[in-house]
Amino acid sequence: HVLLVESGGGLVQAGGSLRLSCAASGETICISAMGWYRQAPGKERESIVYINKGGSTYPVDSVKGRFTISRDNAKNMVYLQMNSLKPEDTAVYYCNALSDCTNSDYWGQGTQVTVSS
């Protein structure tokens, strides 16, 4: 199994920046892709960006050019640098990891990001 713990959420004004971190532990050798999802109030959880083990990244259009995912395989960390934040980015952000060993997804507990206008 894989345990994920996010940190770095908070309150920021529109146009500001935040950096989220996700620490992975457990069977980290099994992790292939890692990514970030978010869930706004009253909406479904959505994938916003993921990164494969080789470092290729796949952001959705709504965050392209503003959010950057990065990964430190040696430290078992994944980061989300969020710039030019907008009120519509307000959501709970979740870290996700896909295990090739169990063929399962693992989730962090989530971290709240609130962007004020």
C-alpha angles and dihedrals in degrees: 000000000000127000119205126193122186128202139169104067123134147119120311136165121249110278092029132115139239133181120213122199131199122195118201125202137168119042093008092151087071095056116112113163124021127190151161127249130181137202122200121198111285093006136100122258110267134196112239105173141349138186129208126219091265092057100253112145132210116194124178118242095255092064101029111126092014106058125051126191121203135176136208105197093184091058095034090235134136124192137197116204108197119193133174090024119199131201088250089063088070107121146107107280120214131195116222133193131187117214118210089196098057098019087229138127120237126201138202123225093258134245126232120239116188122184116193123206 
